[in-house]
Amino acid sequence: DRAGTPPAPGSPVRPPAVTPPNPSPQAEDSSTLAGKHTRGKRGCRGCLIAVLILLLAVAAVTGFLVWRISKGAISTNTAAAVSFGAMEAPSETSNNVTPVAYTRKDGVSTVLLAGTDADGLRTDTIMLLYMDSGGGIMGLLSIPRDTLVYGGYSVPKINSAYGWAGCGEAGMEELMDRVQDLIGYRPDSYVLIQMQTLVDMVDLMGGVEYDVPMDMQYSDPYQDLIIDLHAGPQTLNGEQAIGLLRFRSGYAMADLQRVQVQRDFIQTAVKQWSSPANVWKLPQALSLVQDEAVTDLDNSNLMWVIYSLFGSDPDQAVTETLPGTGANFSSGSYYVADPAQVLTLVNRSFNIYKQDLTADMLNIRTG
């Protein structure tokens, strides 16, 4: 049997019998640990951007098509060439069981987004996408890859779950179990992609015309990463876009400035990709999700996600990181979630229920 299987929501918490790592006298603060996330040999923070651009790009193209139909610029006969199908929220087709005395919020669904490292065994990007279609609200909760979790893994970090279970669908189900431990409920669905999806999407859409803010030169043989961009307006292909989004070493404010560039690039890409010339690329864009992703979303779920994202304001999205601190143990460095702060955050911004979650619904490992 696998160690670390979480209890059903609302049931007594019985942590599995896993010997916790012994802490060393020195503890590493979260900012130091975050720095290790960006410098690790298997770092793949760009996978997060790949997921966002993929979903936002498809949402923009779809939304533009729907708007053109409503204005009569595109006939419904022409639109029928792009099969939308019935739309169902992921919550309507998931196997989640609502705890007794709890009620699901109408129009609220969650999708676990993940991106693998270079060897495809570890999910070094993990993020919960929270969508409230009625309120036009989108939330993004990042879960650090080094988060300490229960499980039968030799290294008890959450990014070990996917590979330990054999990758693919089984790996994502294992990862969903661990996320349920951390946030108190199981996400409705999941999507896992690799960075190549971003490359393919940018190339499919004909690149992105973008004003690169500075010369960017960087080389890391461990990540097979070479960035060689010059400042100024230019059309970036997929590989160049990867370099732009991952570059950080030359910024005065490092990650803060990189986040600004990433956000600006996404907005620029969505604006360009939603032009009439790209409407006909929608089927190919959807095929990227189907062909290159591991997901339990069917077409009707995917279309619901697309419409929900298009109906929300990305500038008003709630973006948070799972609360916690960095710590050194005998087996390595970990990120330890703070149960009280996690509970407060989930109830405030990521709760799928009308009632507040309670502490016994979490199964967070702290040592």
Steps between C-alpha positions, in 0.01 A plus 500: 500500500612855438592704800352844526148447359298791641179451697165595357414866570356536848630165630756471782855564388726196536842582354672196349790338675783670317816585692540877474836643404704633789535876494844650512577780749489762226178581318495666162257788450245489219677763290816290491303192408319691229837594360592132480184439305618733229855371492439124522635287219155368427319834538202537270316813608439575134258206494263712707509769235448233235177394665375856538582606147348183361171552680485877453587475132226250431261705710579816304453333163176335610363818651580697188321244285191513720503881492527500119207261475289724726578796274406304190853523361528120491203284407385220724555260210865600492523479876361148489824396336654547844328252729438646843269234640307534824682672783525333839688630801774266625313485830202344319700206371749444784473216748536730799271429795369804685539458878185466708354840597700671221365654178697568182501857371317536170723557198825434688753242377867429555766356272844389614764626256842336498817510295779243501874543522740408220487123564121495537499336845451793736229764492709806571206731426176441691215748503130493584278687255181621673217621277172664601308536174213688661717760670760522224771415753820311428747392767846342473654324799863397456625200697881494537657186357695432822190495723532231768223238466397157620573216261720202443758702309873480569496880491166607652446806282183559305684504169594133560138381492455494122803288416463274805157389377630425150420832328206545263147480639607299806764761578249783478254316724776461760582869471131585544503298825788704633338828402185393684714450810619859472184693415221286647324392182584319178520711183233418244738432211862522395719604208870415469714635218866536411680812390491386139130588496587868537750476215240335279229752590716805423616349171144399408381856549780643287713628786453806719608853410659623819731780615772320697595736785873422513774279357456150641790256494507192721622140474431204729613159366327320786163622374598492132412869501655770280352850497630741237269796443573862412301797623236653274182413306509161326292193420578223748462136407424228754856435615571872532181548701620231742822695546318828561270346760775317689760778501565660842872537570539842336212677672568734789195362681539138375171310534283809554607646168472164327140468617425840346650392166310171509170677565566753225595225255181305575283806443683581178471143372129475578431830323688391187368145497137615517521662155268376221795333327541263793136399550546206266784367713263421786465128413880466492530683830251261659689208348813612685318446827370162390827377346763641734328509839408239758150602605163364608321800347279407208406746225191626683706564815772672303254733333354590841849584624565711192179699539558545873850633440383729224225635724745591776739792526860372516610830656265433793596136547582383853856367494640341815764253614424228753600658835800345669872526572820337384676250725811282493466133591760223501367384163508845338317831472121510519213746493272443798143621465342690790164333579338804662601739223405250229153458650449876514613549141291215357186619677558856383588446134490134389206336675269295277241470777251748645616401849851557635741207504618388842845402628418126509447505122872571449773237524811718490835351596712739703788281616 
